[in-house]
Amino acid sequence: MANRLANEASPYLRQHADNPVDWYPWGAEAFEKAQREDKPILLSIGYSTCHWCHVMAHESFEDPEVAMLMNDAFVSIKVDREERPDIDNIYMNVCQMMTGGGGWPLTIVMTPDKRPFFAATYIPRETRSGLVGMTELIPSVKDLWANRRGEALNLSGRIARLLQQASHGTPSGRLENDAGARV
């Protein structure tokens, strides 16, 4: 059964139309649902010729167990960086501030009002080689949102201030994922 990406213009988004993840394209419908259901948003940004985007899609987004976890914990949004470089630029800056690096697939977890509190690039299905896996990350973020939301909101506020400083030419430094909310 196709999700909301089936009728999108982007070939990259249509590649994910048959995923069991309940993907939304970037738009008001997704953000309204996140507000209404009080869920954070998992934003995944990639492009059609990205090797690691395809690896993550095959390992996680096509996997029924991971999709079930994602659908329960998040409103999930898929963005084609070639179609929306504006969105990619904003959240790549966030990832670089939080992790010191960037790349695709870009994975951001944010509040329903678009304030990020977690950033990563490729995330494997299972934890390996020092990378936390989706099957561990998703329950941790769900717990953070349900039981320690203040930590996530504190971190998202710090990120917003750093982005604002950077947009005004003020040195912003680097903000680690573990500088506030621990997932």
LUMFITOR-495572 format. One record per atom (N, C-alpha, C): residue in three letters; atom name; x, y, z. Coordinates in nm, 2 decimals. Layout:
N
> ALA; CA; X; Y; Z
...
This chain:
183
> MET; N; 0.08; -0.12; 0.00
> MET; CA; 0.00; 0.00; 0.00
> MET; C; 0.09; 0.12; 0.00
> ALA; N; 0.07; 0.21; -0.09
> ALA; CA; 0.15; 0.33; -0.10
> ALA; C; 0.11; 0.43; 0.01
> ASN; N; 0.22; 0.51; 0.05
> ASN; CA; 0.20; 0.62; 0.15
> ASN; C; 0.18; 0.75; 0.07
> ARG; N; 0.19; 0.86; 0.14
> ARG; CA; 0.16; 0.99; 0.09
> ARG; C; 0.26; 1.04; -0.02
> LEU; N; 0.37; 0.96; -0.04
> LEU; CA; 0.47; 1.01; -0.14
> LEU; C; 0.44; 0.96; -0.28
> ALA; N; 0.34; 0.88; -0.29
> ALA; CA; 0.31; 0.81; -0.43
> ALA; C; 0.29; 0.92; -0.54
> ASN; N; 0.23; 1.03; -0.50
> ASN; CA; 0.19; 1.13; -0.61
> ASN; C; 0.28; 1.25; -0.61
> GLU; N; 0.40; 1.24; -0.54
> GLU; CA; 0.49; 1.35; -0.54
> GLU; C; 0.57; 1.36; -0.67
> ALA; N; 0.61; 1.48; -0.71
> ALA; CA; 0.68; 1.50; -0.84
> ALA; C; 0.83; 1.44; -0.83
> SER; N; 0.89; 1.44; -0.71
> SER; CA; 1.03; 1.40; -0.70
> SER; C; 1.04; 1.25; -0.71
> PRO; N; 1.13; 1.20; -0.80
> PRO; CA; 1.15; 1.06; -0.82
> PRO; C; 1.21; 1.00; -0.69
> TYR; N; 1.29; 1.08; -0.61
> TYR; CA; 1.34; 1.03; -0.49
> TYR; C; 1.23; 1.00; -0.39
> LEU; N; 1.13; 1.09; -0.37
> LEU; CA; 1.02; 1.07; -0.28
> LEU; C; 0.94; 0.95; -0.33
> ARG; N; 0.91; 0.94; -0.46
> ARG; CA; 0.84; 0.83; -0.51
> ARG; C; 0.91; 0.69; -0.48
> GLN; N; 1.04; 0.69; -0.47
> GLN; CA; 1.11; 0.57; -0.44
> GLN; C; 1.07; 0.52; -0.30
> HIS; N; 1.02; 0.60; -0.22
> HIS; CA; 0.98; 0.57; -0.08
> HIS; C; 0.83; 0.55; -0.07
> ALA; N; 0.76; 0.55; -0.17
> ALA; CA; 0.61; 0.55; -0.17
> ALA; C; 0.56; 0.41; -0.12
> ASP; N; 0.63; 0.31; -0.14
> ASP; CA; 0.59; 0.18; -0.09
> ASP; C; 0.65; 0.13; 0.04
> ASN; N; 0.72; 0.22; 0.10
> ASN; CA; 0.78; 0.19; 0.24
> ASN; C; 0.66; 0.17; 0.34
> PRO; N; 0.68; 0.09; 0.44
> PRO; CA; 0.57; 0.08; 0.54
> PRO; C; 0.57; 0.20; 0.64
> VAL; N; 0.67; 0.28; 0.62
> VAL; CA; 0.68; 0.41; 0.70
> VAL; C; 0.57; 0.50; 0.65
> ASP; N; 0.49; 0.56; 0.74
> ASP; CA; 0.38; 0.65; 0.70
> ASP; C; 0.44; 0.79; 0.67
> TRP; N; 0.52; 0.79; 0.56
> TRP; CA; 0.59; 0.92; 0.52
> TRP; C; 0.49; 1.03; 0.48
> TYR; N; 0.53; 1.15; 0.51
> TYR; CA; 0.46; 1.27; 0.46
> TYR; C; 0.57; 1.35; 0.38
> PRO; N; 0.52; 1.42; 0.28
> PRO; CA; 0.61; 1.52; 0.22
> PRO; C; 0.62; 1.64; 0.31
> TRP; N; 0.71; 1.73; 0.30
> TRP; CA; 0.72; 1.85; 0.38
> TRP; C; 0.60; 1.93; 0.35
> GLY; N; 0.52; 1.97; 0.45
> GLY; CA; 0.41; 2.05; 0.43
> GLY; C; 0.32; 2.06; 0.56
> ALA; N; 0.22; 2.15; 0.55
> ALA; CA; 0.14; 2.18; 0.67
> ALA; C; 0.07; 2.05; 0.72
> GLU; N; 0.03; 1.96; 0.64
> GLU; CA; -0.04; 1.84; 0.69
> GLU; C; 0.04; 1.76; 0.79
> ALA; N; 0.17; 1.75; 0.77
> ALA; CA; 0.26; 1.67; 0.86
> ALA; C; 0.27; 1.75; 0.99
> PHE; N; 0.30; 1.88; 0.98
> PHE; CA; 0.32; 1.95; 1.10
> PHE; C; 0.19; 1.97; 1.19
> GLU; N; 0.08; 1.98; 1.12
> GLU; CA; -0.05; 1.98; 1.19
> GLU; C; -0.07; 1.85; 1.26
> LYS; N; -0.04; 1.73; 1.20
> LYS; CA; -0.06; 1.60; 1.26
> LYS; C; 0.03; 1.59; 1.38
> ALA; N; 0.16; 1.63; 1.37
> ALA; CA; 0.25; 1.63; 1.48
> ALA; C; 0.20; 1.71; 1.60
> GLN; N; 0.14; 1.83; 1.57
> GLN; CA; 0.09; 1.91; 1.68
> GLN; C; -0.03; 1.84; 1.74
> ARG; N; -0.12; 1.79; 1.66
> ARG; CA; -0.25; 1.73; 1.71
> ARG; C; -0.22; 1.60; 1.79
> GLU; N; -0.12; 1.52; 1.75
> GLU; CA; -0.09; 1.39; 1.81
> GLU; C; 0.02; 1.41; 1.92
> ASP; N; 0.08; 1.53; 1.93
> ASP; CA; 0.18; 1.56; 2.02
> ASP; C; 0.30; 1.46; 2.00
> LYS; N; 0.35; 1.45; 1.88
> LYS; CA; 0.46; 1.37; 1.84
> LYS; C; 0.58; 1.45; 1.78
> PRO; N; 0.70; 1.41; 1.81
> PRO; CA; 0.81; 1.47; 1.74
> PRO; C; 0.81; 1.43; 1.59
> ILE; N; 0.89; 1.50; 1.52
> ILE; CA; 0.90; 1.47; 1.37
> ILE; C; 1.03; 1.41; 1.35
> LEU; N; 1.04; 1.31; 1.27
> LEU; CA; 1.16; 1.25; 1.21
> LEU; C; 1.17; 1.30; 1.07
> LEU; N; 1.27; 1.38; 1.04
> LEU; CA; 1.29; 1.44; 0.91
> LEU; C; 1.41; 1.36; 0.85
> SER; N; 1.38; 1.30; 0.73
> SER; CA; 1.49; 1.23; 0.66
> SER; C; 1.51; 1.30; 0.52
> ILE; N; 1.63; 1.35; 0.50
> ILE; CA; 1.66; 1.42; 0.38
> ILE; C; 1.77; 1.34; 0.30
> GLY; N; 1.74; 1.32; 0.17
> GLY; CA; 1.83; 1.25; 0.09
> GLY; C; 1.82; 1.29; -0.06
> TYR; N; 1.87; 1.20; -0.15
> TYR; CA; 1.85; 1.23; -0.29
> TYR; C; 1.87; 1.09; -0.36
> SER; N; 1.82; 1.09; -0.48
> SER; CA; 1.80; 0.96; -0.55
> SER; C; 1.93; 0.88; -0.58
> THR; N; 2.04; 0.95; -0.60
> THR; CA; 2.17; 0.88; -0.63
> THR; C; 2.26; 0.86; -0.51
> CYS; N; 2.21; 0.88; -0.39
> CYS; CA; 2.29; 0.87; -0.26
> CYS; C; 2.29; 0.73; -0.22
> HIS; N; 2.41; 0.67; -0.22
> HIS; CA; 2.43; 0.53; -0.18
> HIS; C; 2.38; 0.50; -0.04
> TRP; N; 2.43; 0.58; 0.06
> TRP; CA; 2.39; 0.55; 0.20
> TRP; C; 2.24; 0.58; 0.22
> CYS; N; 2.18; 0.67; 0.14
> CYS; CA; 2.03; 0.69; 0.15
> CYS; C; 1.96; 0.56; 0.11
> HIS; N; 2.01; 0.49; 0.01
> HIS; CA; 1.95; 0.36; -0.03
> HIS; C; 1.98; 0.25; 0.07
> VAL; N; 2.10; 0.25; 0.13
> VAL; CA; 2.13; 0.15; 0.23
> VAL; C; 2.03; 0.17; 0.35
> MET; N; 2.02; 0.29; 0.40
> MET; CA; 1.93; 0.32; 0.52
> MET; C; 1.79; 0.29; 0.48
> ALA; N; 1.74; 0.32; 0.36
> ALA; CA; 1.61; 0.29; 0.32
> ALA; C; 1.58; 0.14; 0.32
> HIS; N; 1.68; 0.06; 0.27
> HIS; CA; 1.66; -0.09; 0.26
> HIS; C; 1.67; -0.15; 0.40
> GLU; N; 1.76; -0.10; 0.49
> GLU; CA; 1.78; -0.16; 0.62
> GLU; C; 1.67; -0.12; 0.71
> SER; N; 1.62; 0.00; 0.71
> SER; CA; 1.53; 0.05; 0.81
> SER; C; 1.39; 0.09; 0.75
> PHE; N; 1.38; 0.17; 0.65
> PHE; CA; 1.25; 0.22; 0.60
> PHE; C; 1.17; 0.12; 0.54
> GLU; N; 1.23; 0.01; 0.48
> GLU; CA; 1.16; -0.10; 0.42
> GLU; C; 1.13; -0.21; 0.52
> ASP; N; 1.18; -0.20; 0.64
> ASP; CA; 1.17; -0.30; 0.75
> ASP; C; 1.04; -0.28; 0.83
> PRO; N; 0.95; -0.37; 0.83
> PRO; CA; 0.82; -0.36; 0.90
> PRO; C; 0.84; -0.32; 1.05
> GLU; N; 0.94; -0.38; 1.12
> GLU; CA; 0.96; -0.35; 1.26
> GLU; C; 1.00; -0.21; 1.28
> VAL; N; 1.10; -0.16; 1.21
> VAL; CA; 1.14; -0.02; 1.22
> VAL; C; 1.03; 0.07; 1.18
> ALA; N; 0.96; 0.04; 1.08
> ALA; CA; 0.85; 0.13; 1.03
> ALA; C; 0.74; 0.14; 1.14
> MET; N; 0.71; 0.02; 1.21
> MET; CA; 0.61; 0.03; 1.32
> MET; C; 0.66; 0.12; 1.43
> LEU; N; 0.79; 0.11; 1.47
> LEU; CA; 0.85; 0.20; 1.57
> LEU; C; 0.84; 0.34; 1.53
> MET; N; 0.87; 0.37; 1.40
> MET; CA; 0.87; 0.51; 1.35
> MET; C; 0.73; 0.56; 1.35
> ASN; N; 0.63; 0.48; 1.30
> ASN; CA; 0.49; 0.53; 1.29
> ASN; C; 0.43; 0.55; 1.43
> ASP; N; 0.48; 0.48; 1.53
> ASP; CA; 0.43; 0.50; 1.66
> ASP; C; 0.49; 0.62; 1.73
> ALA; N; 0.62; 0.64; 1.71
> ALA; CA; 0.69; 0.75; 1.78
> ALA; C; 0.69; 0.89; 1.71
> PHE; N; 0.68; 0.89; 1.58
> PHE; CA; 0.70; 1.01; 1.51
> PHE; C; 0.59; 1.04; 1.40
> VAL; N; 0.59; 1.16; 1.35
> VAL; CA; 0.54; 1.19; 1.22
> VAL; C; 0.66; 1.20; 1.14
> SER; N; 0.67; 1.12; 1.03
> SER; CA; 0.79; 1.11; 0.95
> SER; C; 0.78; 1.19; 0.82
> ILE; N; 0.88; 1.27; 0.79
> ILE; CA; 0.88; 1.35; 0.67
> ILE; C; 1.00; 1.32; 0.59
> LYS; N; 0.98; 1.30; 0.46
> LYS; CA; 1.09; 1.27; 0.37
> LYS; C; 1.10; 1.39; 0.27
> VAL; N; 1.23; 1.44; 0.26
> VAL; CA; 1.26; 1.55; 0.17
> VAL; C; 1.37; 1.51; 0.07
> ASP; N; 1.35; 1.56; -0.05
> ASP; CA; 1.45; 1.54; -0.16
> ASP; C; 1.53; 1.67; -0.15
> ARG; N; 1.66; 1.65; -0.12
> ARG; CA; 1.75; 1.77; -0.11
> ARG; C; 1.76; 1.85; -0.24
> GLU; N; 1.75; 1.78; -0.35
> GLU; CA; 1.76; 1.84; -0.48
> GLU; C; 1.64; 1.92; -0.51
> GLU; N; 1.53; 1.88; -0.46
> GLU; CA; 1.40; 1.95; -0.48
> GLU; C; 1.38; 2.07; -0.38
> ARG; N; 1.44; 2.05; -0.26
> ARG; CA; 1.42; 2.15; -0.15
> ARG; C; 1.56; 2.18; -0.08
> PRO; N; 1.65; 2.25; -0.16
> PRO; CA; 1.78; 2.28; -0.10
> PRO; C; 1.77; 2.38; 0.02
> ASP; N; 1.66; 2.45; 0.02
> ASP; CA; 1.64; 2.55; 0.13
> ASP; C; 1.63; 2.47; 0.26
> ILE; N; 1.55; 2.37; 0.26
> ILE; CA; 1.53; 2.29; 0.39
> ILE; C; 1.65; 2.21; 0.42
> ASP; N; 1.72; 2.15; 0.32
> ASP; CA; 1.84; 2.08; 0.34
> ASP; C; 1.95; 2.17; 0.40
> ASN; N; 1.96; 2.29; 0.35
> ASN; CA; 2.06; 2.38; 0.40
> ASN; C; 2.04; 2.41; 0.55
> ILE; N; 1.92; 2.44; 0.59
> ILE; CA; 1.89; 2.47; 0.73
> ILE; C; 1.93; 2.35; 0.82
> TYR; N; 1.88; 2.23; 0.79
> TYR; CA; 1.90; 2.12; 0.87
> TYR; C; 2.04; 2.06; 0.86
> MET; N; 2.11; 2.08; 0.75
> MET; CA; 2.25; 2.04; 0.74
> MET; C; 2.33; 2.13; 0.83
> ASN; N; 2.30; 2.26; 0.84
> ASN; CA; 2.37; 2.35; 0.93
> ASN; C; 2.35; 2.30; 1.08
> VAL; N; 2.23; 2.26; 1.11
> VAL; CA; 2.20; 2.20; 1.24
> VAL; C; 2.29; 2.08; 1.27
> CYS; N; 2.29; 1.99; 1.17
> CYS; CA; 2.37; 1.86; 1.19
> CYS; C; 2.52; 1.90; 1.21
> GLN; N; 2.57; 1.99; 1.13
> GLN; CA; 2.71; 2.02; 1.15
> GLN; C; 2.74; 2.09; 1.28
> MET; N; 2.65; 2.17; 1.33
> MET; CA; 2.66; 2.23; 1.46
> MET; C; 2.66; 2.12; 1.57
> MET; N; 2.57; 2.03; 1.56
> MET; CA; 2.55; 1.93; 1.66
> MET; C; 2.66; 1.81; 1.66
> THR; N; 2.70; 1.78; 1.54
> THR; CA; 2.79; 1.66; 1.53
> THR; C; 2.93; 1.69; 1.48
> GLY; N; 2.95; 1.81; 1.42
> GLY; CA; 3.08; 1.85; 1.36
> GLY; C; 3.09; 1.79; 1.22
> GLY; N; 2.99; 1.73; 1.17
> GLY; CA; 3.00; 1.68; 1.03
> GLY; C; 2.86; 1.68; 0.97
> GLY; N; 2.85; 1.63; 0.85
> GLY; CA; 2.72; 1.62; 0.78
> GLY; C; 2.73; 1.52; 0.67
> GLY; N; 2.62; 1.51; 0.60
> GLY; CA; 2.61; 1.42; 0.49
> GLY; C; 2.47; 1.37; 0.47
> TRP; N; 2.45; 1.27; 0.38
> TRP; CA; 2.32; 1.22; 0.35
> TRP; C; 2.33; 1.07; 0.36
> PRO; N; 2.22; 1.01; 0.41
> PRO; CA; 2.10; 1.07; 0.45
> PRO; C; 2.11; 1.15; 0.57
> LEU; N; 2.04; 1.26; 0.58
> LEU; CA; 2.04; 1.35; 0.69
> LEU; C; 1.92; 1.32; 0.77
> THR; N; 1.94; 1.29; 0.90
> THR; CA; 1.83; 1.25; 0.99
> THR; C; 1.82; 1.35; 1.10
> ILE; N; 1.70; 1.42; 1.11
> ILE; CA; 1.68; 1.52; 1.22
> ILE; C; 1.55; 1.48; 1.29
> VAL; N; 1.56; 1.49; 1.43
> VAL; CA; 1.44; 1.48; 1.51
> VAL; C; 1.41; 1.62; 1.56
> MET; N; 1.29; 1.66; 1.55
> MET; CA; 1.25; 1.80; 1.59
> MET; C; 1.11; 1.80; 1.65
> THR; N; 1.08; 1.91; 1.71
> THR; CA; 0.95; 1.93; 1.77
> THR; C; 0.85; 1.96; 1.66
> PRO; N; 0.72; 1.95; 1.69
> PRO; CA; 0.62; 1.98; 1.58
> PRO; C; 0.63; 2.12; 1.53
> ASP; N; 0.70; 2.22; 1.60
> ASP; CA; 0.72; 2.35; 1.54
> ASP; C; 0.86; 2.37; 1.48
> LYS; N; 0.92; 2.26; 1.44
> LYS; CA; 1.04; 2.26; 1.35
> LYS; C; 1.17; 2.29; 1.43
> ARG; N; 1.17; 2.27; 1.56
> ARG; CA; 1.29; 2.30; 1.64
> ARG; C; 1.37; 2.17; 1.66
> PRO; N; 1.48; 2.15; 1.60
> PRO; CA; 1.55; 2.02; 1.61
> PRO; C; 1.62; 2.00; 1.74
> PHE; N; 1.62; 1.87; 1.79
> PHE; CA; 1.70; 1.84; 1.91
> PHE; C; 1.78; 1.71; 1.89
> PHE; N; 1.79; 1.66; 1.77
> PHE; CA; 1.87; 1.54; 1.74
> PHE; C; 1.91; 1.55; 1.60
> ALA; N; 2.04; 1.52; 1.57
> ALA; CA; 2.08; 1.52; 1.43
> ALA; C; 2.18; 1.40; 1.41
> ALA; N; 2.18; 1.34; 1.29
> ALA; CA; 2.27; 1.24; 1.25
> ALA; C; 2.26; 1.22; 1.10
> THR; N; 2.35; 1.14; 1.05
> THR; CA; 2.35; 1.11; 0.91
> THR; C; 2.29; 0.97; 0.90
> TYR; N; 2.37; 0.88; 0.84
> TYR; CA; 2.32; 0.74; 0.82
> TYR; C; 2.31; 0.68; 0.96
> ILE; N; 2.20; 0.61; 0.99
> ILE; CA; 2.18; 0.53; 1.11
> ILE; C; 2.14; 0.39; 1.07
> PRO; N; 2.22; 0.29; 1.12
> PRO; CA; 2.19; 0.15; 1.08
> PRO; C; 2.07; 0.10; 1.15
> ARG; N; 2.01; -0.01; 1.11
> ARG; CA; 1.90; -0.07; 1.17
> ARG; C; 1.93; -0.10; 1.32
> GLU; N; 2.04; -0.18; 1.33
> GLU; CA; 2.08; -0.22; 1.46
> GLU; C; 2.21; -0.15; 1.50
> THR; N; 2.24; -0.13; 1.63
> THR; CA; 2.36; -0.07; 1.67
> THR; C; 2.48; -0.15; 1.63
> ARG; N; 2.58; -0.08; 1.57
> ARG; CA; 2.70; -0.14; 1.53
> ARG; C; 2.81; -0.04; 1.50
> SER; N; 2.93; -0.08; 1.51
> SER; CA; 3.05; 0.01; 1.48
> SER; C; 3.04; 0.15; 1.55
> GLY; N; 2.99; 0.15; 1.67
> GLY; CA; 2.98; 0.28; 1.74
> GLY; C; 2.86; 0.36; 1.70
> LEU; N; 2.77; 0.32; 1.61
> LEU; CA; 2.66; 0.39; 1.57
> LEU; C; 2.53; 0.33; 1.63
> VAL; N; 2.45; 0.41; 1.70
> VAL; CA; 2.33; 0.36; 1.76
> VAL; C; 2.23; 0.33; 1.64
> GLY; N; 2.16; 0.22; 1.66
> GLY; CA; 2.07; 0.18; 1.55
> GLY; C; 1.93; 0.23; 1.57
> MET; N; 1.85; 0.23; 1.47
> MET; CA; 1.71; 0.28; 1.47
> MET; C; 1.63; 0.20; 1.58
> THR; N; 1.65; 0.07; 1.59
> THR; CA; 1.57; -0.01; 1.69
> THR; C; 1.60; 0.03; 1.83
> GLU; N; 1.71; 0.10; 1.86
> GLU; CA; 1.74; 0.15; 1.99
> GLU; C; 1.71; 0.30; 2.00
> LEU; N; 1.74; 0.37; 1.90
> LEU; CA; 1.73; 0.52; 1.90
> LEU; C; 1.58; 0.56; 1.91
> ILE; N; 1.49; 0.49; 1.83
> ILE; CA; 1.35; 0.53; 1.83
> ILE; C; 1.29; 0.52; 1.97
> PRO; N; 1.30; 0.41; 2.04
> PRO; CA; 1.24; 0.40; 2.18
> PRO; C; 1.31; 0.50; 2.27
> SER; N; 1.44; 0.53; 2.25
> SER; CA; 1.50; 0.63; 2.34
> SER; C; 1.44; 0.77; 2.32
> VAL; N; 1.42; 0.81; 2.19
> VAL; CA; 1.36; 0.94; 2.16
> VAL; C; 1.22; 0.94; 2.21
> LYS; N; 1.15; 0.83; 2.19
> LYS; CA; 1.01; 0.83; 2.24
> LYS; C; 1.00; 0.85; 2.39
> ASP; N; 1.09; 0.79; 2.46
> ASP; CA; 1.10; 0.81; 2.61
> ASP; C; 1.14; 0.95; 2.65
> LEU; N; 1.24; 1.01; 2.57
> LEU; CA; 1.28; 1.14; 2.60
> LEU; C; 1.16; 1.24; 2.58
> TRP; N; 1.08; 1.22; 2.47
> TRP; CA; 0.97; 1.31; 2.44
> TRP; C; 0.86; 1.29; 2.55
> ALA; N; 0.84; 1.17; 2.60
> ALA; CA; 0.73; 1.14; 2.69
> ALA; C; 0.77; 1.18; 2.83
> ASN; N; 0.89; 1.16; 2.87
> ASN; CA; 0.93; 1.17; 3.01
> ASN; C; 1.03; 1.27; 3.05
> ARG; N; 1.10; 1.32; 2.95
> ARG; CA; 1.21; 1.42; 2.97
> ARG; C; 1.20; 1.53; 2.87
> ARG; N; 1.09; 1.57; 2.83
> ARG; CA; 1.07; 1.67; 2.72
> ARG; C; 1.14; 1.80; 2.74
> GLY; N; 1.15; 1.84; 2.87
> GLY; CA; 1.22; 1.96; 2.90
> GLY; C; 1.37; 1.96; 2.85
> GLU; N; 1.43; 1.84; 2.85
> GLU; CA; 1.57; 1.83; 2.80
> GLU; C; 1.57; 1.86; 2.65
> ALA; N; 1.48; 1.80; 2.58
> ALA; CA; 1.47; 1.82; 2.43
> ALA; C; 1.44; 1.96; 2.40
> LEU; N; 1.35; 2.02; 2.47
> LEU; CA; 1.31; 2.16; 2.44
> LEU; C; 1.42; 2.26; 2.48
> ASN; N; 1.50; 2.23; 2.58
> ASN; CA; 1.61; 2.31; 2.62
> ASN; C; 1.72; 2.31; 2.51
> LEU; N; 1.75; 2.19; 2.46
> LEU; CA; 1.84; 2.17; 2.35
> LEU; C; 1.80; 2.24; 2.23
> SER; N; 1.67; 2.22; 2.19
> SER; CA; 1.62; 2.29; 2.07
> SER; C; 1.62; 2.44; 2.08
> GLY; N; 1.60; 2.49; 2.20
> GLY; CA; 1.62; 2.64; 2.22
> GLY; C; 1.76; 2.69; 2.20
> ARG; N; 1.86; 2.61; 2.25
> ARG; CA; 2.00; 2.64; 2.23
> ARG; C; 2.04; 2.64; 2.09
> ILE; N; 1.99; 2.54; 2.02
> ILE; CA; 2.02; 2.53; 1.87
> ILE; C; 1.96; 2.65; 1.80
> ALA; N; 1.84; 2.69; 1.83
> ALA; CA; 1.77; 2.80; 1.76
> ALA; C; 1.86; 2.93; 1.79
> ARG; N; 1.91; 2.95; 1.91
> ARG; CA; 1.99; 3.07; 1.94
> ARG; C; 2.12; 3.06; 1.86
> LEU; N; 2.18; 2.95; 1.85
> LEU; CA; 2.31; 2.93; 1.77
> LEU; C; 2.28; 2.96; 1.63
> LEU; N; 2.17; 2.91; 1.57
> LEU; CA; 2.14; 2.94; 1.43
> LEU; C; 2.11; 3.09; 1.41
> GLN; N; 2.05; 3.15; 1.50
> GLN; CA; 2.02; 3.29; 1.49
> GLN; C; 2.15; 3.37; 1.50
> GLN; N; 2.24; 3.33; 1.59
> GLN; CA; 2.37; 3.40; 1.59
> GLN; C; 2.45; 3.38; 1.46
> ALA; N; 2.45; 3.26; 1.41
> ALA; CA; 2.52; 3.23; 1.29
> ALA; C; 2.46; 3.31; 1.17
> SER; N; 2.33; 3.33; 1.17
> SER; CA; 2.27; 3.41; 1.06
> SER; C; 2.31; 3.56; 1.07
> HIS; N; 2.35; 3.60; 1.18
> HIS; CA; 2.39; 3.74; 1.20
> HIS; C; 2.54; 3.76; 1.20
> GLY; N; 2.61; 3.65; 1.16
> GLY; CA; 2.76; 3.66; 1.15
> GLY; C; 2.83; 3.64; 1.28
> THR; N; 2.76; 3.61; 1.39
> THR; CA; 2.83; 3.58; 1.52
> THR; C; 2.88; 3.44; 1.52
> PRO; N; 3.00; 3.42; 1.57
> PRO; CA; 3.05; 3.28; 1.58
> PRO; C; 2.96; 3.20; 1.67
> SER; N; 2.93; 3.08; 1.62
> SER; CA; 2.83; 3.00; 1.69
> SER; C; 2.89; 2.88; 1.76
> GLY; N; 3.01; 2.83; 1.71
> GLY; CA; 3.06; 2.72; 1.77
> GLY; C; 2.99; 2.59; 1.73
> ARG; N; 3.01; 2.49; 1.81
> ARG; CA; 2.96; 2.36; 1.79
> ARG; C; 2.88; 2.31; 1.91
> LEU; N; 2.76; 2.25; 1.88
> LEU; CA; 2.67; 2.20; 1.99
> LEU; C; 2.66; 2.05; 1.97
> GLU; N; 2.70; 1.98; 2.07
> GLU; CA; 2.69; 1.83; 2.06
> GLU; C; 2.55; 1.78; 2.09
> ASN; N; 2.51; 1.67; 2.03
> ASN; CA; 2.39; 1.60; 2.07
> ASN; C; 2.37; 1.58; 2.22
> ASP; N; 2.48; 1.55; 2.28
> ASP; CA; 2.47; 1.53; 2.43
> ASP; C; 2.49; 1.65; 2.51
> ALA; N; 2.48; 1.77; 2.45
> ALA; CA; 2.49; 1.89; 2.53
> ALA; C; 2.37; 1.92; 2.61
> GLY; N; 2.26; 1.85; 2.58
> GLY; CA; 2.14; 1.88; 2.65
> GLY; C; 2.06; 1.75; 2.67
> ALA; N; 1.98; 1.72; 2.57
> ALA; CA; 1.90; 1.60; 2.57
> ALA; C; 1.98; 1.47; 2.54
> ARG; N; 1.97; 1.38; 2.63
> ARG; CA; 2.04; 1.25; 2.61
> ARG; C; 1.94; 1.15; 2.56
> VAL; N; 1.97; 1.09; 2.44
> VAL; CA; 1.88; 0.99; 2.38
> VAL; C; 1.96; 0.86; 2.37
